[in-house]
Amino acid sequence: SAVISQKPSRDICQRGTSLTIQCQVDSQVTMMFWYRQQPGQSLTLIATANQGSEATYESGFVIDKFPISRPNLTFSTLTVSNMSPEDSSIYLCSVSSSPSGGLTDTQYFGPGTRLTVL
Amino acid sequence: SQQGEEDPQALSIQEGENATMNCSYKTSINNLQWYRQNSGRGLVHLILIRSNEREKHSGRLRVTLDTSKKSSSLLITASRAADTASYFCATGRGSGYSTLTFGKGTMLLVSP
């Protein structure tokens, strides 16, 4: 399974500021995914980040609020912009088990970034 | 939007007992995956079952899938205190590659 790391592991931010979360994988993967887990809730997919193309956002999430970069096959960033207390969540990146992604791939998750917005 | 619904929402058992969690979903899937999460930390992948499979085993875990009823179950046998965690099912859907839709989760408490 892929080894995934995220930075920072946690942060406390002021409203109106932005935070960029980094996700690093130890192997090359085409598909990377970003999820949000609000307090006491389940996970919701924010976007799919395919290297070499624009990220695909799920309903309810927009690029201006959650810009994503995918500069190479092992790295991605998610920025949470103009934060409000409602953005307080755990943000997790994940990758598929096969390099190019597939219908029956296992998805592995990073340790998450716990964000608190004051 | 969430597709999966787990029940029960919370389950409390004694060590050595079996724990069964159920998951239902609404639309067709490519696969269904079960995850464990300890105290809001990262997700640990437990098992994946493909849409054309009916049952899979991994150690003390047994997963079943009934696509006609759009439901799955996770059985943990001979539970241990270390099994205390939240358990989520996630359905994989899409063409070309799968994206996951998570259920609300079951919080399992195993008492010594």
Boltz contact constraints between the chains, C-beta under 6 A:
constraints:
  - contact:
      token1: [A, 31]
      token2: [B, 97]
      max_distance: 6.0
  - contact:
      token1: [A, 42]
      token2: [B, 102]
      max_distance: 6.0
  - contact:
      token1: [A, 42]
      token2: [B, 104]
      max_distance: 6.0
  - contact:
      token1: [A, 42]
      token2: [B, 105]
      max_distance: 6.0
  - contact:
      token1: [A, 43]
      token2: [B, 102]
      max_distance: 6.0
  - contact:
      token1: [A, 45]
      token2: [B, 99]
      max_distance: 6.0
  - contact:
      token1: [A, 101]
      token2: [B, 97]
      max_distance: 6.0
  - contact:
      token1: [A, 103]
      token2: [B, 30]
      max_distance: 6.0
  - contact:
      token1: [A, 103]
      token2: [B, 98]
      max_distance: 6.0
  - contact:
      token1: [A, 104]
      token2: [B, 30]
      max_distance: 6.0
  - contact:
      token1: [A, 104]
      token2: [B, 31]
      max_distance: 6.0
  - contact:
      token1: [A, 104]
      token2: [B, 50]
      max_distance: 6.0
  - contact:
      token1: [A, 106]
      token2: [B, 45]
      max_distance: 6.0
  - contact:
      token1: [A, 106]
      token2: [B, 48]
      max_distance: 6.0
  - contact:
      token1: [A, 107]
      token2: [B, 100]
      max_distance: 6.0
  - contact:
      token1: [A, 108]
      token2: [B, 45]
      max_distance: 6.0
  - contact:
      token1: [A, 109]
      token2: [B, 42]
      max_distance: 6.0
  - contact:
      token1: [A, 109]
      token2: [B, 43]
      max_distance: 6.0
  - contact:
      token1: [A, 111]
      token2: [B, 42]
      max_distance: 6.0
  - contact:
      token1: [A, 112]
      token2: [B, 42]
      max_distance: 6.0
